[in-house]
Structures are given as structure tokens and as C-alpha cells.
Amino acid sequence: MDQPAIKTDKEIIVVSGSSGLIGTTLINKLAEKYLIIGLDNIGYPFPPITAECVCIDITSDESMENAFERIRFAYGNKIASVIHLAAYYDFSGEPSPLYQKITVEGTERLLKVLQGFEVEQFVFSSSLLVYDSTKPGIDITEESPVNPKWDYPQSKVDTEKILRSKRGDIPVMNLRIAGVYSDEGDSIPITNQIQRIYENQLTSHFYPGKFDRGNPYVHLEDLITGLIKAIEKRKEFSGMTTINLGEPETMSFIELQNEIACLLFNKEWKTYKIPNFVAKTGAWVQDLFGDSFIKPWMVDLTDEHMQLDISRANKLLDWEPKHRLKNSLPKIIENLKDHPVKWYKGNDLKLPSKLKEK
């Protein structure tokens, strides 16, 4: 076989899903130290220019094999770490064969082609949503029961099984990650809750779940730090290691509701509990209020609660998130107030009439 076309002393990092929010941010952080190869769909959007773009169809054996033949020819047979971020996600909650084709089978296809390389580490971006719900005051550890409630977390559980059985000799770091947000928002649940209050939508005053329940989040900068630490410490791990990444404090729904309202309007938000059967009625959810985010299936999850024990991340990765959602909300709201149209567009939200006129 011909010698690699590119000689480099830098270690090779492969990032799938490289044009996404996490992938782009991670690549730009890693590029100074590592040689980065970004795997993504054919066509726009592309990985950042700090990475070589290798386009793949993750559902195709031939495409996957061709991509890695390109990598082998250019850079050789050694890969320090594969950061696998590519997955299918649809907030509508509707079943889709793409969960199986992209998330599950795509990962299996990737693992298969990697068996022909010397890979020091495979990092999988799983989700804390794989866990069964807990109650306020009871932390979720990596040994807590798994009980996915809809197709997205189920696809992560199915993929974790593939990792256990098909990884070969490749060490796997399985990161169960909380909901990601940034100072710009970049979190569908958070930004939609802000939008409802900012626009004083009728739906912002009603909630079917228990007010003291909530879900943990993790700031994008802290997640990137965790991924980098996982790469740096890769030689310390063998087999398959599961680690939770998220903030150790969970804001309840009502705490988040009132904090947003206080930052926007300097007042507490009047919120009323409604019966589940009312909230799930299609007319109530969609036709009456025209809220495209709230779906009937979400109502069943409003009593769910999660809070994380991150002691393993602290011990094994020396990782502790520096941000807290409560402390980050002022910056998110400030960005909304300062540049509302930009904020709405950046978070893929429909502009209200008062902003369209500007």
C-alpha cells in the first residue's frame, strides 16, 4: 500500500456529526493540538475549516468503507480517538426508522470499519434520558435503572448494547449527557419555555406536571471540557466505561419558570396546574393555542424528575462543571433582550409579530 499522503506528528481525532453545535465547538478547541477529521453528511452544512471534511452516508457500508480508506491512505492506521456524535433526533416524538438506521445501525457500521484500525478510544454520546425517573433528593448514578420512555433514548440504549457486543478490543467511553445549552440558548426545551413567557402565551401559565420536578442540563463549554478530558485520559481506560455528564443541581419546572419571568419582567409568573387529560387533548395543545412545540406525548413525561450524581466524572475525568443553569440564565435572557431577532433566528423560533415589524 502507498505511504500516507500527509506526514504529521499530531495524533488523529475523528469526529462524527462534525457540523453540529457540539462537533463544531469541539473541533475548534482540539485543532491546535490534534489533526481532526470531521465526518458528516454529503453537502452543507460542513465541518469547520479546522478539520478535514470527509463526507459519508452513515447508512451505507460502501460509503463508510470509502471514507475510512481515504483516512487510512492520508493518515495511516492509527486513530487516537473517535468522538461519535452523529445520531438521529426528532423532537416531535414520532416513531421513525431513522433511529434504527442512523443511530443504531450507523454506529454498528462505524465500529465494524474501525476494527481494521488501531483505535485507542471510541467515545459515544449517549443521553441521561436512558435512565428511569427518580424523585427530588434521589440522585441518578451510572448503575441506576435504565428505562427509556420514547424512541430517542431507546435508540441510545440499543446502541449501547451494540457497543458492548461489537467494540472488539476498542476501549469505549460511554458518556450519558444531560441536555446541552449555551449562553445563546441552544436548548429546545429552555428556549421554548423562555419564548412562551417572553410572548406571554396562554400556554406559559399552565402546566400538567408536578412543579417540583425537572431535568438537569450541562453548559456547552463544560461538555467540551469533559470530552477533551476523556480524550486526554484515554489510555487510563479499557473495556467500556459509562460516565454521567451534567450539572449536579436540577432546577425544578417552577424554579425555571419564575427565574425566567423575573429576568424578563421582574415578577413571579402565575402558573396553574391543569389535568393531564386536558393538556393531552389535541385541540388544547395545538389547535387552540397554536403551540408547535408542546406535543401530547410530552405530557406523560411532565412528572418525570432527574438529578445526577457526577462523582464518577469527578473521580475518573477530574471533571466538575463550572456553569450552572441558574447562573447562566441572566446571560441567555440578556442576549434575547439585546438582539431579539438574532436570538429567535439562532434558536429556530418563529418570530412574533412584534419582532417582524422591526
N, C-alpha and C positions, 0 to 999 in steps of 0.2 A: 504493500500500500504506500502511496506517496506520503512524503512528510507533510505535517500540518503547514498550511499556508501562512499562518501567523505565529510568530515566536513571541512568547510573553512569559514573564516571571510571575505575573499575577495569577492568583487562583481563580478558577472558573465558578461563577454562580449562575444558575439557570432559574429564571423567574417566569412561571406561567401566569396568565391573567395580568400581563405586564403593563397594559394600558389603563388599568383601573386605578382608582384612588390610592389604594394601598400599594399596588405594584409600582406605580409611578413614583410615589414618595419614597418607597424602599430603594428602588434602583438609583435614584438621585443621591441617596445617602451612602450607598455601597460603592458607587462608581469610582471614588477616589482610591479605594483600596483593592477592589476586585475587578475582574473583567466580567461584565454582565451580558448575558444573553437573554433577551426578552422573547418569550413565546406568546403569541396571540393570534387571533383570527386574521384571515386574509383581508386586507383592506383597512380603512380607517375605523376606529382610532388606532394609532400606532404607539408602541412603547416610546419613552423619552429618548432623545438622541444620545444620551449617555450609555445606552445599551445597543448591542446589535439586535436588529429585529429579525427573528426567524418566524415566518408565518406558518401556522399549522391549522388543520381541521382536526380537532381533538376527537372527533367521531370516526376518523379514518385511520386504519392501520397503515396504509401506504403513506399518507401524509405525515404521520408520526415518525415512521421509519426514515423517510426522506429528510425530515428536519434534523434528526439526530445523526444521520450520515453527514449532513452539512456541518454539524457541530464537531463530529469526530475528525473530519478532514481538516477543518480550520484550526481546531484547538487541541486535538488529541483525545485520549481515552479517559482522562481524569476529570472529575467534577467534584468540587468541594461540597457544594450544597445545591439541592433542587428545592426551591420555595414554590409550592404548588398552591396558587391562589385561585386558579380558574375553576369556576363552578357555575351551575345554573341557579338562578334565584328569581322568583316571581312573587311579588307581594300580594297578588290577587288571591293567593291561597288555592287556586285551581290546580287539580292534578295535571301533570304534564309528563310525557315520555322523555322530555329533555333532562329531567333529574337523573334518570337512569342512563341515558346516552352520554350526557356530558360529565356529570359529577361522578357517577359510579364507574361506568364502563370507560370513560375517558381517563380516570385515574388508573384503572387496571391496565389500560393500553400504555400509559406512560411508564408504569412500573415494569411492564414487560420489556420495553425497549431499553430501559435503564439497566437491565440485567447484563447487557453487553458492555457496560462501562464500569469504571472504578468510581463508585459514588460514596463519598464519606457521610452524607446525610440527606435525608428526604424530610422536608417539613410540610406537614399538611395543615391547612387552615380549616379546622372544624368549628363547631359552634357550641356555646353553652346551652343552646336550645335543645340539645340532645337529652338534657337531664330532666328528670321528673321534677315537678314543682315542689317547693318547700314552703315553710311558713316564716314570718318575720322572727328573727332571732336564731334561726337554724341555718347554718352555712352549708353550702354545697362543696364537697371535696371531689377529687378525681375518682373516688370509689363510690360516690353516690349513685343511686339507681338511674338507669337510662330509660327514658320514656318519651320519645318524640311524639308530638301531637299533630304534626302536619308534614307535608311532603318534603319541605326543605330540610328540616332536621333529620327526617327519616333517611334522606339521601346521604347525609353525613354519617349516620350510624352504619348504613350499608357500606359506605366507602371505608370506614374504619375497619370493618370486617375484612374487606379486600386487602387493606394494608397489612393486617396481621397474617394473612394466609399467602400473600403474593409478593411480599417485600424481598424475599430471598435473604441475602446477607446484608442488605442495606439498612442501616440504623434509621429508625423513623422517629421524628419528634411530632407528636400529635397535639396541636395547640387548640384547645377549646376556648374560643374567643368571644368576649362579650360584644354587645352592639357598639359599633365604631362611630365616633363623632369627631368633629374638629371645631376650631374656632369659627368657621364659616357655617357650621351646621352639619351637613353631610350625613345626617341620620334621618331616615324617613319617619320613624315614629316621633322623634323630637321635633323636627321641623314642621311636621303636620300639626302637632299639638300647639306649637307656637303660632302657626298660621291661624288656627281656629280662634285662639284668644285674640290675636292681633286684629282680626277682622270681626271680632265679636259675633262669631257664628253661633246660631242657636245650639248646635251640637256641642259647643265648648262648655255649655252649662249642665250637661247631662252625662252620666257615666253609669254603666250597669254593674261594674265590678266593685270589689271592696277597696275603699280609699287607701288603705294602708299597705296595699300590695304594689310591687314594682319590679323592674328588671335592671340589672347592672349594665354599665357601659364602660368603654375604655376610649381614652383620647387617642387620636391617630398617632400623635408623637410618641406616646407611651407604647403603643403597639409596635411601632417601628423599632423602638429601643429593645423591646422584647425579642423581636425577630433577629435583630443584629446580635444580641447576646446569645441566642440559640445557635447562630452560625459560629460565633467566636468560640463557644464551648462545645462544639460538635464532637470533638474527639474524646470527650468525657462520657459519652453515652453509647450504649449498644442496645440491640433489641428495639422495642417500641416503648416510648415514654410519653405519657399523657400529662399535660400541664394546663391548668386554667389560667387565662389571662383576662383580667378585668379589675375594675375598682372594687375594693373591699366593702365600700358602703353603697347601699342601694337606696336611691330616693324613691319614696312611695309616689303613687299617682298624684295624690293631693298635695304633697310637698312640691312636686314638679309643677303642678297646676298653679299653685299660689306664688311660687317663686317667679315663674314666667310673667304672671299678671302684675306682680309687684314691680318687676323690672320694666315692664311696658307701661303700666298705668299707675303705679304706686298705690295699689289697692289689692285686697284679697278678692279672689274670684268666686262668685256664687256658683256652686256646683251641687247638683241634685242627683241622688241615686234613682235610677229607673229599673224596672224589672227586666230581666234578660229577654223574656219573650217579646217585650215591646221593642227593645233595641234590635232584636234579630229580624223584626218584620221588614221585609224589603222596602215597603213604602216609607217607613220611618227612616231607614238608613240611607236610601238613595233617592227615591222619587220626591219625598217631602222636602229634604234638606239639600239634595244635590251634592252630597259629600262623596267624592270619588275615592277617598282613602278608606273610610270606615266600611268594612265588609262584615256580613253576618257571621262568618266563621270566626272573626276576631273576638266576638262577644263571649264565646266559650272560654277564651283564654284570659279574660279580664280579672279573674280571681287568682290567676297564677302568680307566684312570687318566687324570685330567685335572688340569692345573695351568695357571694363567692368566698370561699377560703382560698387565699392565694399563697399560703405558706410554702407550698411546693415550688412555686415560681420564684419565691424569695430565696429559698434554700438552694435550688438547683441552678437557677439562672442569675441569681443576685439581682432580681427584678422587683421593683416596687414602683407603681405608677406615681408620677409626680402631680398629675392633674386629678381633679375631682369634678364631676359634672356640675355640682352646685357652684363651684368656684369658676367654672368656665362659662356658665350661662350669661353672666354680665357681658362678656366679650361677644358671644353669639348674638345677643339682643342688641348690643351696640352696633354690630355690623349690619343688622337689619335696619335699625333706625337711621344710620348714616347713609346707607346705599340700598334702599328697599327693593328697587327694581333688580339690581345686580344680585341681591340676596335671593329673591324669588327665583330668578332665572338659574342661578347657580345650584339651587336645590330642586330644580324641576317642578316648581309650584306654579299653578295658574295665577296670573296676575289679577288682583281685584280691580274693579272699575276705577277706584280712586288712584291707583297707580298707573293704569293705562292712559289716563288723561295727562300724565306728566311727560 
